[in-house]
Amino acid sequence: MSTGVGIDIGATAIHVATSSAAHAPVKVINLDDPDWHTQLISLIPLGAVVACEPTGWHYSAPIMRAVNQVDCQLVTVQHATTGQIRALRIAGVKTDKTDARALAYAAEQAAAGTPLRGTRPVDPTMTSEVDALRLMILAHRRAVKETTRTINRLQQIAHAISPSLAQGIDAYATAIERGYITPQELSIALNDKTIHHLTRRALTKVCSGIPPYVSISATTRTLIGSEVEALNVHRTRAGQLEGFIGEVITTPPFAHLFNLWSSVPGAGVLSLAPIIAACHASAEIMSLAEFKASLGSHPRRSESGETKQTSASRQGFKPGKAALYLWTMSLIRMDNNAVAERFKLAKARNARHAIRIARAKLCEILWAIARTGKPYDPHYTPRSERSQSPVRSLTPGKES
């Protein structure tokens, strides 16, 4: 008979519970022990269901690899579900041990064929690929952010020298790369035929706005050159990462969603990759509510008596949420599409959150495409979720 094992994963140690009983022993395994993986494997019975929370990839990956050495089923349990189990069945205090027992309870329920909401089976290969994609997306996001920050710093320095330099910062940066930094050197750059004629035209305008008495100290010159070098590094890194992301999502296991969703107007590598990563490339087995929640497009609602409150969800992969918003805005500007029409209808009703309503419509379109396996159809209207095909449960042969 299958049993349940709960693993609370930490940076330096893991807590393993083989029972959800209130006072059941919990084994603490220090990850600095050379044989930590052997200790973990010895605690997992054959055929068991092993539950853990979706922690950071660098923390969970070694644990998952070790668990996969045993014939068992690995599931993840959402943090909110673990917290509710702990509060209702285990203890009122949050500790690593009570979390492990709560996860063991979730594992026991999954083993019994009655998985709790927020419990999902884990495909170790898919999880590894998705987490690597997420790290790549986050790295690209940081490179873009550093590019913007460097441009802002360079503009501040340029404005302190002369406002016209800040106004023509792109042309000035090109000149700096060629070694033309001071106002006197910029006048020489106007005759440099290796610089594009449009850039030289912009430099002419820049130079005309620099008073003749302006000069740059040696220290400032060094600082400007350093900032431009940093700018080139960040831009190059951002471009390389965008290329890597494009290569990754056009190959399995992401290609199927990329090819389907590319049929939607306005789709691009940097809009699709974060959304694919947000739903773990598994939109086709998610319910509509789960898919929206993965992108932060599922509003939080609370009701007490006659008081009803709705607020934006804080859930979801942040780059995925940002990509969904920007894609929604581009579709609204394009007009003549289902998202734009939904936005217009919401505005006509004076809806407070017309953008959110339009964003939810885009989620419905993407989810319907994934579930049907058919490319974008501008005339397609998804059925209500109640009439959709059932969501796959944790237990083979059973559906919920």
Phi, psi and chi 1 to 4 in degrees:
 res  aa     phi    psi   chi1   chi2   chi3   chi4
   1 MET       -  138.1  179.8  177.8  179.0      -
   2 SER   -67.9  144.9  -62.4      -      -      -
   3 THR  -122.0  168.5   56.6      -      -      -
   4 GLY  -113.2  139.8      -      -      -      -
   5 VAL  -128.8  132.3  176.9      -      -      -
   6 GLY  -111.4  133.9      -      -      -      -
   7 ILE  -124.2  116.6  -56.2  176.9      -      -
   8 ASP   -93.5  115.6 -176.7   74.1      -      -
   9 ILE   -94.4  128.8  -57.8  174.1      -      -
  10 GLY  -123.5  177.7      -      -      -      -
  11 ALA   -73.9  -33.6      -      -      -      -
  12 THR  -116.2  -14.8   58.3      -      -      -
  13 ALA  -154.9  159.3      -      -      -      -
  14 ILE  -124.1  147.1   56.6  176.2      -      -
  15 HIS  -112.0  125.3  -67.7   68.7      -      -
  16 VAL  -117.3  122.2 -175.8      -      -      -
  17 ALA  -114.6  127.1      -      -      -      -
  18 THR   -99.3    4.8   55.1      -      -      -
  19 SER  -152.7  150.6  170.8      -      -      -
  20 SER   -94.6    3.2   61.8      -      -      -
  21 ALA   -56.9  147.6      -      -      -      -
  22 ALA   -56.6  -37.5      -      -      -      -
  23 HIS  -113.1   20.6  -59.4  -69.8      -      -
  24 ALA   -64.3  141.9      -      -      -      -
  25 PRO   -65.8  146.1   23.6  -33.7      -      -
  26 VAL  -122.4  123.8  176.0      -      -      -
  27 LYS   -84.2  127.4  173.6   70.2  172.5  178.7
  28 VAL  -100.8  121.3 -179.0      -      -      -
  29 ILE  -115.7  117.2  -58.1  176.1      -      -
  30 ASN   -80.0  130.6  -66.8  -45.1      -      -
  31 LEU   -74.8   -8.4  -63.8  178.3      -      -
  32 ASP   -87.1   -2.7   56.7    2.2      -      -
  33 ASP   -75.5  130.7  -69.9  -16.0      -      -
  34 PRO   -58.4  -28.7  -21.5   32.5      -      -
  35 ASP  -106.7   28.1   64.2  -21.2      -      -
  36 TRP   -57.8  -37.4   67.5  -95.0      -      -
  37 HIS   -68.1  -34.7   48.7   92.6      -      -
  38 THR   -67.3  -41.7  -56.1      -      -      -
  39 GLN   -60.8  -41.5  -63.2  178.3   47.3      -
  40 LEU   -65.6  -48.3  173.3   59.5      -      -
  41 ILE   -60.4  -35.9  -68.2  172.2      -      -
  42 SER   -66.2  -18.4   67.1      -      -      -
  43 LEU   -92.2   -6.9  -63.3  173.2      -      -
  44 ILE  -104.6  113.8  -57.5  175.0      -      -
  45 PRO   -70.9  156.7  -14.3   28.4      -      -
  46 LEU   -64.2  136.1  -68.2  176.4      -      -
  47 GLY    80.1    4.6      -      -      -      -
  48 ALA   -72.5  160.9      -      -      -      -
  49 VAL  -102.6  125.1  174.5      -      -      -
  50 VAL  -110.2  125.5 -179.2      -      -      -
  51 ALA  -115.8  139.1      -      -      -      -
  52 CYS  -145.5  167.6   61.7      -      -      -
  53 GLU   -89.4  155.5  -69.6 -179.9  -48.2      -
  54 PRO   -76.0   79.3   27.2  -33.4      -      -
  55 THR   -84.1 -178.2   57.7      -      -      -
  56 GLY   -58.2  146.8      -      -      -      -
  57 TRP   -56.6  -41.9  174.7   64.9      -      -
  58 HIS   -69.0  -22.3   53.2  -61.8      -      -
  59 TYR   -84.8  -43.6  -69.5  139.8      -      -
  60 SER   -83.3  -27.6   60.5      -      -      -
  61 ALA   -56.3  -47.9      -      -      -      -
  62 PRO   -63.2  -35.1  -19.5   31.9      -      -
  63 ILE   -67.3  -44.3  -50.4  -56.7      -      -
  64 MET   -62.8  -39.9  -70.8 -176.1  177.6      -
  65 ARG   -63.1  -39.0  -79.0 -163.9  -65.8  -92.0
  66 ALA   -68.3  -43.9      -      -      -      -
  67 VAL   -62.6  -33.8  170.0      -      -      -
  68 ASN   -67.0  -10.4  -74.9  -27.3      -      -
  69 GLN   -74.8  -11.6  -56.9  -53.5  -53.3      -
  70 VAL  -108.5  147.4 -177.3      -      -      -
  71 ASP   -75.6   89.1 -177.2   13.2      -      -
  72 CYS  -148.8  174.1   63.2      -      -      -
  73 GLN  -112.5  129.6 -178.4 -176.1   11.2      -
  74 LEU  -103.1  131.3 -176.1   63.0      -      -
  75 VAL  -129.7  155.1  -60.7      -      -      -
  76 THR  -109.9  148.4   58.7      -      -      -
  77 VAL  -124.6  126.8 -177.6      -      -      -
  78 GLN   -61.1  148.4  -67.0  -61.1  -41.9      -
  79 HIS   -56.7  -39.7  -61.0  -75.7      -      -
  80 ALA   -63.7  -39.0      -      -      -      -
  81 THR   -65.3  -43.9  -58.9      -      -      -
  82 THR   -59.3  -43.5  -55.3      -      -      -
  83 GLY   -62.9  -39.9      -      -      -      -
  84 GLN   -67.8  -40.9  -69.7  171.1   -7.6      -
  85 ILE   -62.0  -46.1  -62.9  171.1      -      -
  86 ARG   -60.4  -43.9 -176.8 -177.2   62.2 -113.7
  87 ALA   -70.0  -36.6      -      -      -      -
  88 LEU   -89.6  -29.9  -65.1  174.6      -      -
  89 ARG  -123.7  -22.6  -59.1 -169.2   59.2   90.4
  90 ILE  -106.5  -69.1  -51.4  -60.0      -      -
  91 ALA  -163.8  158.8      -      -      -      -
  92 GLY   -83.0   -7.7      -      -      -      -
  93 VAL  -105.7  134.4  179.5      -      -      -
  94 LYS   -88.0  116.3  173.7  178.3  169.4   55.4
  95 THR  -137.6  171.2   65.4      -      -      -
  96 ASP   -63.4  -35.7  -67.1  -26.0      -      -
  97 LYS   -70.4  -43.4  -70.3 -175.3  177.4 -178.5
  98 THR   -68.2  -33.0   56.3      -      -      -
  99 ASP   -64.6  -41.3  -81.8   -9.5      -      -
 100 ALA   -63.7  -40.8      -      -      -      -
 101 ARG   -67.5  -37.9  -66.4 -169.8 -174.5  107.3
 102 ALA   -63.7  -40.4      -      -      -      -
 103 LEU   -67.2  -34.5  -71.4  166.3      -      -
 104 ALA   -63.8  -37.9      -      -      -      -
 105 TYR   -64.0  -43.6  177.6   80.7      -      -
 106 ALA   -61.1  -38.7      -      -      -      -
 107 ALA   -66.3  -39.9      -      -      -      -
 108 GLU   -63.2  -39.9  -70.3  165.8   -1.8      -
 109 GLN   -66.0  -40.1  -66.1  -58.3  -56.2      -
 110 ALA   -65.4  -39.7      -      -      -      -
 111 ALA   -64.8  -30.9      -      -      -      -
 112 ALA   -81.6   -2.3      -      -      -      -
 113 GLY    86.6   12.4      -      -      -      -
 114 THR  -125.6   65.0   55.1      -      -      -
 115 PRO   -62.1  141.5   24.4  -34.3      -      -
 116 LEU   -78.5  157.2  -59.5  175.4      -      -
 117 ARG   -60.7  137.0 -177.2  178.3 -178.5 -179.4
 118 GLY    93.1    2.4      -      -      -      -
 119 THR  -102.5  129.3  -55.5      -      -      -
 120 ARG  -135.6  141.8  -78.9 -161.6  164.6  -83.6
 121 PRO   -69.2  152.7   25.0  -33.3      -      -
 122 VAL  -113.3  127.3  174.5      -      -      -
 123 ASP   -97.5  104.7  179.1  -15.5      -      -
 124 PRO   -55.3  -39.9  -23.8   33.8      -      -
 125 THR   -65.7  -46.7  -58.5      -      -      -
 126 MET   -63.1  -42.2  175.7   65.6   83.0      -
 127 THR   -60.1  -43.6  -60.9      -      -      -
 128 SER   -63.0  -42.3  177.6      -      -      -
 129 GLU   -66.4  -43.5  -67.7  -72.8  -16.9      -
 130 VAL   -65.8  -43.5  169.7      -      -      -
 131 ASP   -64.4  -37.9  -73.6  -24.2      -      -
 132 ALA   -65.0  -39.9      -      -      -      -
 133 LEU   -63.4  -42.0  175.9   60.4      -      -
 134 ARG   -60.7  -44.0  -75.2 -171.1  170.9 -150.9
 135 LEU   -61.5  -38.7  -70.2  176.7      -      -
 136 MET   -65.7  -41.7 -165.7  175.1  -67.8      -
 137 ILE   -64.3  -42.7  -69.1  168.8      -      -
 138 LEU   -65.0  -37.4  -68.6  171.6      -      -
 139 ALA   -64.1  -41.8      -      -      -      -
 140 HIS   -63.5  -40.5  175.5  -94.0      -      -
 141 ARG   -62.3  -41.6 -165.0 -177.6 -169.1 -165.7
 142 ARG   -65.2  -39.5  -73.9 -168.1  -64.1  -89.3
 143 ALA   -63.6  -41.1      -      -      -      -
 144 VAL   -65.3  -42.0  171.3      -      -      -
 145 LYS   -63.9  -42.0 -175.6  176.6  -68.4 -173.5
 146 GLU   -66.8  -33.5  -73.7  -57.9  -38.7      -
 147 THR   -61.2  -46.9  -61.2      -      -      -
 148 THR   -63.0  -43.4  -57.1      -      -      -
 149 ARG   -63.2  -40.4  -72.8  175.9  174.4  173.3
 150 THR   -66.6  -41.3  -53.9      -      -      -
 151 ILE   -61.5  -40.3  -69.3  174.0      -      -
 152 ASN   -63.7  -42.0  -69.5  -20.7      -      -
 153 ARG   -64.7  -41.9  -70.0 -164.4  -59.7  -90.8
 154 LEU   -64.5  -38.1 -169.8   58.9      -      -
 155 GLN   -65.2  -37.7  -79.0 -175.5  -47.0      -
 156 GLN   -63.6  -44.4  -69.0  173.3   -9.0      -
 157 ILE   -64.4  -44.1  -60.9  170.3      -      -
 158 ALA   -64.0  -40.0      -      -      -      -
 159 HIS   -65.0  -35.7 -172.1   91.1      -      -
 160 ALA   -64.0  -28.0      -      -      -      -
 161 ILE   -81.0  -52.7  -61.9  168.8      -      -
 162 SER  -164.0  131.1  175.8      -      -      -
 163 PRO   -53.6  -31.7  -27.4   35.9      -      -
 164 SER   -66.1  -29.3   66.4      -      -      -
 165 LEU   -66.9  -40.0  -72.9  175.2      -      -
 166 ALA   -68.7  -35.5      -      -      -      -
 167 GLN   -68.5  -29.2  -65.8  162.6    7.0      -
 168 GLY  -112.8   45.5      -      -      -      -
 169 ILE   -62.2  -35.5 -167.7   64.6      -      -
 170 ASP   -66.2  -45.9  -70.6  -26.3      -      -
 171 ALA   -65.2  -39.5      -      -      -      -
 172 TYR   -64.4  -40.6 -175.5   36.8      -      -
 173 ALA   -62.6  -38.7      -      -      -      -
 174 THR   -63.1  -42.2  -59.3      -      -      -
 175 ALA   -64.6  -39.0      -      -      -      -
 176 ILE   -62.2  -39.4  -65.8  170.4      -      -
 177 GLU   -59.8  -29.6  -67.2  173.8    9.8      -
 178 ARG   -89.1    1.1  -52.9  -62.4  177.7   87.5
 179 GLY    95.8    7.1      -      -      -      -
 180 TYR   -99.3  104.6  -54.9  111.7      -      -
 181 ILE  -118.6  -49.3  -60.2  176.9      -      -
 182 THR   -75.5  160.4   67.4      -      -      -
 183 PRO   -55.1  -38.2  -27.5   35.5      -      -
 184 GLN   -65.4  -39.3  -64.4   74.0   21.7      -
 185 GLU   -70.2  -32.8  -68.4  168.0  -14.3      -
 186 LEU   -64.2  -34.0  -73.6  177.2      -      -
 187 SER   -65.2  -30.7   61.1      -      -      -
 188 ILE   -73.0  -35.6  -60.1  173.2      -      -
 189 ALA   -62.1  -23.1      -      -      -      -
 190 LEU   -63.7  -20.8  -60.4  179.2      -      -
 191 ASN  -106.4    7.3  -61.6  -43.6      -      -
 192 ASP   -82.6  107.6 -171.2  -20.5      -      -
 193 LYS   -70.8  -12.3  -58.7  -59.1 -177.2 -178.7
 194 THR   -77.1  -13.5   62.9      -      -      -
 195 ILE   -91.2  135.1  -60.6  176.2      -      -
 196 HIS   -55.3  143.7 -164.4  -84.5      -      -
 197 HIS   -63.6  -31.5   69.1  -81.3      -      -
 198 LEU   -69.5  -35.8  -67.0  178.6      -      -
 199 THR   -67.5  -40.1  -57.3      -      -      -
 200 ARG   -65.0  -34.4  -78.4 -174.3  -80.4  123.1
 201 ARG   -65.0  -42.4 -176.6 -176.2  -60.6  175.6
 202 ALA   -65.2  -36.8      -      -      -      -
 203 LEU   -66.5  -32.8  -73.9  173.3      -      -
 204 THR   -61.0  -43.5  -58.9      -      -      -
 205 LYS   -66.0  -38.8 -176.8  178.0 -179.6  179.9
 206 VAL   -61.9  -47.6  167.7      -      -      -
 207 CYS   -64.4  -33.0  -68.7      -      -      -
 208 SER   -67.0  -20.6   65.6      -      -      -
 209 GLY   -96.8    3.1      -      -      -      -
 210 ILE   -95.1  118.9  -57.1  176.9      -      -
 211 PRO   -59.7  149.8  -21.9   32.9      -      -
 212 PRO   -65.8  -19.9   21.5  -32.8      -      -
 213 TYR   -86.7   -3.5   54.8   80.4      -      -
 214 VAL   -75.9  135.3  171.1      -      -      -
 215 SER  -140.9  164.2   61.0      -      -      -
 216 ILE  -122.1  131.7  -62.4  177.0      -      -
 217 SER   -72.6  164.0   67.8      -      -      -
 218 ALA   -62.4  -37.4      -      -      -      -
 219 THR   -64.6  -44.7  -57.8      -      -      -
 220 THR   -64.6  -38.8  -57.4      -      -      -
 221 ARG   -60.7  -43.9  177.6 -169.0  171.2   91.9
 222 THR   -63.0  -42.2  -58.6      -      -      -
 223 LEU   -63.4  -43.1  175.9   60.1      -      -
 224 ILE   -62.4  -45.5  -69.1  173.4      -      -
 225 GLY   -60.9  -38.4      -      -      -      -
 226 SER   -65.6  -41.5  174.5      -      -      -
 227 GLU   -65.3  -38.5  -69.1  -68.1   -3.5      -
 228 VAL   -68.6  -37.5  170.2      -      -      -
 229 GLU   -61.0  -43.6  -72.6 -179.8    6.7      -
 230 ALA   -63.0  -39.8      -      -      -      -
 231 LEU   -61.0  -42.9  177.8   61.8      -      -
 232 ASN   -64.9  -38.3  -70.3  -26.1      -      -
 233 VAL   -63.0  -48.0  169.2      -      -      -
 234 HIS   -66.6  -40.2  -62.7  -44.7      -      -
 235 ARG   -65.0  -41.8  -81.7  178.8  170.0  168.8
 236 THR   -64.2  -43.4  -60.2      -      -      -
 237 ARG   -64.3  -42.8  177.2  166.1  170.5   75.7
 238 ALA   -61.5  -41.6      -      -      -      -
 239 GLY   -65.5  -41.8      -      -      -      -
 240 GLN   -63.4  -44.7  -70.9  175.9  -20.8      -
 241 LEU   -65.5  -37.3  -73.6  168.3      -      -
 242 GLU   -62.0  -39.2 -178.0  176.7  -10.1      -
 243 GLY   -65.1  -42.4      -      -      -      -
 244 PHE   -62.8  -43.4  -65.9  153.2      -      -
 245 ILE   -61.1  -42.3  -67.6  170.0      -      -
 246 GLY   -61.2  -39.3      -      -      -      -
 247 GLU   -67.8  -40.2  -67.6  175.5    4.3      -
 248 VAL   -67.8  -46.7  168.4      -      -      -
 249 ILE   -79.2   -6.7   65.6  170.7      -      -
 250 THR   -97.0    7.8   53.8      -      -      -
 251 THR  -125.2  158.9   56.3      -      -      -
 252 PRO   -58.3  146.0  -24.9   35.4      -      -
 253 PRO   -93.9   15.1   34.3  -36.0      -      -
 254 PHE  -102.5  -13.9  -50.9  115.1      -      -
 255 ALA   -61.6  -34.7      -      -      -      -
 256 HIS   -63.3  -42.9   71.7  -68.3      -      -
 257 LEU   -72.8  -38.7  -81.1 -179.5      -      -
 258 PHE   -60.5  -45.6  176.8   79.6      -      -
 259 ASN   -65.5  -39.5  -66.8  -28.3      -      -
 260 LEU   -68.0  -49.2  -74.5  171.3      -      -
 261 TRP   -75.4  -17.0  -72.9  -12.8      -      -
 262 SER   -66.4  -16.6  -68.3      -      -      -
 263 SER   -76.2  -12.2   61.4      -      -      -
 264 VAL   -79.7  135.0 -179.3      -      -      -
 265 PRO   -55.9  140.9  -25.4   34.1      -      -
 266 GLY    82.7    1.5      -      -      -      -
 267 ALA   -71.0  145.4      -      -      -      -
 268 GLY  -155.4  170.2      -      -      -      -
 269 VAL   -57.2  -47.7  168.5      -      -      -
 270 LEU   -77.7  -10.1  -65.5 -178.1      -      -
 271 SER   -94.5  -36.1   57.8      -      -      -
 272 LEU   -79.9  -41.0  -69.3  179.4      -      -
 273 ALA   -57.3  -48.5      -      -      -      -
 274 PRO   -64.7  -32.7  -20.5   33.2      -      -
 275 ILE   -71.8  -40.5  -65.4  174.8      -      -
 276 ILE   -62.2  -41.8  -69.0  172.8      -      -
 277 ALA   -67.1  -37.0      -      -      -      -
 278 ALA   -62.6  -40.4      -      -      -      -
 279 CYS   -93.5   11.9   69.2      -      -      -
 280 HIS    56.5   32.8  -67.7  -94.6      -      -
 281 ALA    53.1   31.4      -      -      -      -
 282 SER  -130.9   32.9  -58.1      -      -      -
 283 ALA   -59.9  -29.4      -      -      -      -
 284 GLU   -70.7  -18.4   65.8  -85.0   10.3      -
 285 ILE  -107.4    5.4   65.0  171.1      -      -
 286 MET   -93.0  154.9  -73.0 -177.8  167.0      -
 287 SER   -77.9  164.6   67.6      -      -      -
 288 LEU   -60.8  -40.1  178.8   55.8      -      -
 289 ALA   -63.2  -41.3      -      -      -      -
 290 GLU   -65.7  -41.0  -71.3  173.4  -34.0      -
 291 PHE   -63.8  -44.3 -179.5   66.7      -      -
 292 LYS   -62.5  -40.5  -74.1 -177.3  175.4 -180.0
 293 ALA   -63.8  -35.4      -      -      -      -
 294 SER   -65.1  -20.6   72.2      -      -      -
 295 LEU  -111.4   12.7  -67.9  163.9      -      -
 296 GLY    64.9   25.2      -      -      -      -
 297 SER  -108.7   20.6 -170.0      -      -      -
 298 HIS  -113.8  104.3 -166.0   54.3      -      -
 299 PRO   -64.4  149.1   24.5  -34.1      -      -
 300 ARG   -86.1  130.4  -64.5 -174.8  -60.9  174.6
 301 ARG  -125.0  140.5  -65.3 -173.7  176.8   92.5
 302 SER  -139.0  144.5   61.1      -      -      -
 303 GLU  -141.1  129.8 -177.4  175.0  -20.5      -
 304 SER  -142.5  110.0  179.0      -      -      -
 305 GLY    64.4 -123.8      -      -      -      -
 306 GLU   -94.1   -0.7  -63.7 -178.3   -3.5      -
 307 THR   -91.1  123.2  -57.1      -      -      -
 308 LYS  -124.7  129.9  -62.6 -179.8 -179.8 -179.7
 309 GLN  -127.4  141.9  -66.5 -178.7  -25.0      -
 310 THR  -132.7  134.5  -58.3      -      -      -
 311 SER  -143.1  163.6   59.6      -      -      -
 312 ALA   -68.3  143.1      -      -      -      -
 313 SER   -75.9  144.3  173.4      -      -      -
 314 ARG   -97.8    2.5  -64.9 -177.8 -178.9  178.3
 315 GLN   -76.6  173.2  -72.0 -179.2  -71.6      -
 316 GLY    99.9  156.6      -      -      -      -
 317 PHE   -74.2  116.8 -176.8   47.2      -      -
 318 LYS   -55.1  -46.7  -73.3 -175.1  177.8  179.9
 319 PRO   -61.6  -33.1  -26.2   37.0      -      -
 320 GLY   -66.8  -41.3      -      -      -      -
 321 LYS   -62.9  -43.0  -65.4  168.7   66.5  174.3
 322 ALA   -65.3  -42.3      -      -      -      -
 323 ALA   -64.1  -40.2      -      -      -      -
 324 LEU   -63.5  -41.6 -177.8   68.5      -      -
 325 TYR   -64.5  -47.6  172.9   79.3      -      -
 326 LEU   -64.4  -38.1  -67.0  174.8      -      -
 327 TRP   -65.3  -41.8 -165.5   -2.6      -      -
 328 THR   -59.9  -44.9  -58.8      -      -      -
 329 MET   -62.9  -38.5  -64.7  -57.1  -65.2      -
 330 SER   -67.7  -36.8   67.8      -      -      -
 331 LEU   -68.3  -35.9  -73.2  170.5      -      -
 332 ILE   -64.2  -39.7  -70.2  172.6      -      -
 333 ARG   -70.7  -32.1  -73.1 -168.6  -66.0  -91.8
 334 MET   -65.3  -34.3  -73.4  179.1 -170.2      -
 335 ASP    65.8  171.7 -152.3   -6.1      -      -
 336 ASN    57.0   44.9 -165.3   29.0      -      -
 337 ASN  -150.3  166.8   59.9   74.5      -      -
 338 ALA   -61.8  -36.9      -      -      -      -
 339 VAL   -67.6  -44.6  174.7      -      -      -
 340 ALA   -63.5  -39.0      -      -      -      -
 341 GLU   -65.3  -40.5  -69.1  -58.9  -40.3      -
 342 ARG   -63.9  -37.7  178.8   64.5   64.7   87.9
 343 PHE   -64.6  -43.3  176.3   75.5      -      -
 344 LYS   -63.3  -42.1  -72.2 -180.0  179.9  178.7
 345 LEU   -63.1  -40.5  -71.4  172.8      -      -
 346 ALA   -64.9  -42.0      -      -      -      -
 347 LYS   -65.1  -37.9  -67.9  -70.6  -75.3 -174.9
 348 ALA   -64.3  -30.0      -      -      -      -
 349 ARG   -88.4    6.0  -63.1 -164.3  -53.4  -93.6
 350 ASN    59.4   34.5  -66.3  -41.4      -      -
 351 ALA   -63.8  136.1      -      -      -      -
 352 ARG   -68.5  -30.2  -67.3  174.9   53.3 -162.7
 353 HIS  -121.9   59.2  -54.4  -62.4      -      -
 354 ALA   -62.5  -37.4      -      -      -      -
 355 ILE   -63.7  -42.4  -64.7  -65.5      -      -
 356 ARG   -64.6  -37.6  -65.6 -179.0 -172.2  175.6
 357 ILE   -65.5  -42.1  -66.4  170.9      -      -
 358 ALA   -65.4  -38.9      -      -      -      -
 359 ARG   -64.0  -39.9 -174.2  178.8   61.2 -171.1
 360 ALA   -63.4  -35.0      -      -      -      -
 361 LYS   -64.3  -41.9  178.2   61.3  177.2  179.0
 362 LEU   -62.5  -39.3  178.3   55.7      -      -
 363 CYS   -59.7  -43.2  -78.7      -      -      -
 364 GLU   -61.7  -40.3  -67.9  171.6    7.0      -
 365 ILE   -64.9  -48.6  -68.2  171.6      -      -
 366 LEU   -62.6  -41.8  -64.8  176.2      -      -
 367 TRP   -64.9  -43.2  178.4   76.8      -      -
 368 ALA   -63.7  -38.9      -      -      -      -
 369 ILE   -62.9  -43.6  -70.3  172.5      -      -
 370 ALA   -64.9  -41.3      -      -      -      -
 371 ARG   -70.4  -37.9  -71.4  -67.7  -72.7 -112.4
 372 THR   -86.2  -22.1   61.6      -      -      -
 373 GLY    73.4   17.3      -      -      -      -
 374 LYS  -112.7  144.0  -62.8  178.9 -179.3  179.2
 375 PRO   -61.6  171.5  -18.9   30.7      -      -
 376 TYR   -58.7  131.4  173.2   71.7      -      -
 377 ASP  -125.0  113.8  178.4   -0.4      -      -
 378 PRO   -62.4  -16.0   20.4  -31.8      -      -
 379 HIS  -102.4    4.6  -54.7  -65.7      -      -
 380 TYR   -77.1  134.0  177.2   77.7      -      -
 381 THR  -121.0  115.6  -58.1      -      -      -
 382 PRO   -67.4  145.8   24.2  -32.8      -      -
 383 ARG   -71.6  164.8  -63.1  171.6  -67.9  174.6
 384 SER   -64.4  154.2   64.4      -      -      -
 385 GLU   -61.6  -29.0 -171.4  172.9   -7.3      -
 386 ARG   -63.6  -30.4 -177.9  176.1  -62.3  179.3
 387 SER   -95.0    3.1   64.2      -      -      -
 388 GLN   -76.7  163.6  -66.7  -69.8  -14.6      -
 389 SER   -62.7  148.0   55.2      -      -      -
 390 PRO   -65.9  155.3   23.8  -33.6      -      -
 391 VAL   -82.6  139.1  179.7      -      -      -
 392 ARG   -66.9  132.1 -171.9  175.8   69.2 -172.9
 393 SER   -92.1 -180.0   72.8      -      -      -
 394 LEU   -73.8  -27.2  -65.8  178.4      -      -
 395 THR   -94.5  122.2  -54.1      -      -      -
 396 PRO   -55.6  138.7  -23.1   33.6      -      -
 397 GLY    88.1   -8.6      -      -      -      -
 398 LYS  -118.0  145.6  -66.5 -171.6  177.1 -177.5
 399 GLU  -130.9  150.9  -63.5  175.6  -23.2      -
 400 SER  -127.8      -   59.2      -      -      -
